[in-house]
Amino acid sequence: MDNSALISLGLARYVQAVAKRVGVPPEGTEFEVSDTATAYLGLEGPGRDLMLLWNEQRGWSVAVETDPTEKPVVVAHLGLPLVPPPEEVARFVDDVLAGKPGSPEPDVTQDRGALAGRLREYL
């Protein structure tokens, strides 16, 4: 199996595991592996349309959905590692919803082999 296939299958299962821990149904999730691997989970938030976003260079963040033509407004970043255990992502979401600040935004350039390695445990 090549890195793209590993990333696609690993990310699908990783997003599924995170969604289960966060309480997001499968229809509230999306992921894509193109130039950049990304994921989206729709969150239930107090009075706002919140989303949990992931990409291979910045990891997880919570953002407020805006107009579909505009970029979402990021509220908080989880920080490193870029592929933390699902329970750590769930704790991050709970902390953000409780008003706690996130971590600085990471920006990590990694090769696809490293990402495939991080997602391998979800295969």
Phi, psi and omega in degrees: 000130180279171184301320181298317179293319177299315181297315182298310180291317179297318180293320178302314182286326176296313179299320178298317180294319178295315181302318179298316180292326183273344180087030178257126179292158182307325180288351177264015182235152173212153171210158180211140174240106177226231175300325177229136176280131183222160176214154180222135172228126177281128182253151171270118181232165181287098174077002180227155173272103182256152176222151175255120184246150175220140166216160189292348180254338184236356179070215186268145172211156172255134182223159176263129177289136178243200175304140182304339180272354182249156177290146176294154179265115182285130180266319183201151175248146176282323182094202183270151004283163183288335179234072180283164176300147181307323180294330176290322177294318179298318177298318177302313180299314178301317179297316180296316179295335177274000176093007180281146180286157177269194178264169174299151180289119176281158174215096187245126173265119180229153177279163183295333177296319179294318178296316178302319178297319180292328182270352185303324183293347179266001179286000000 
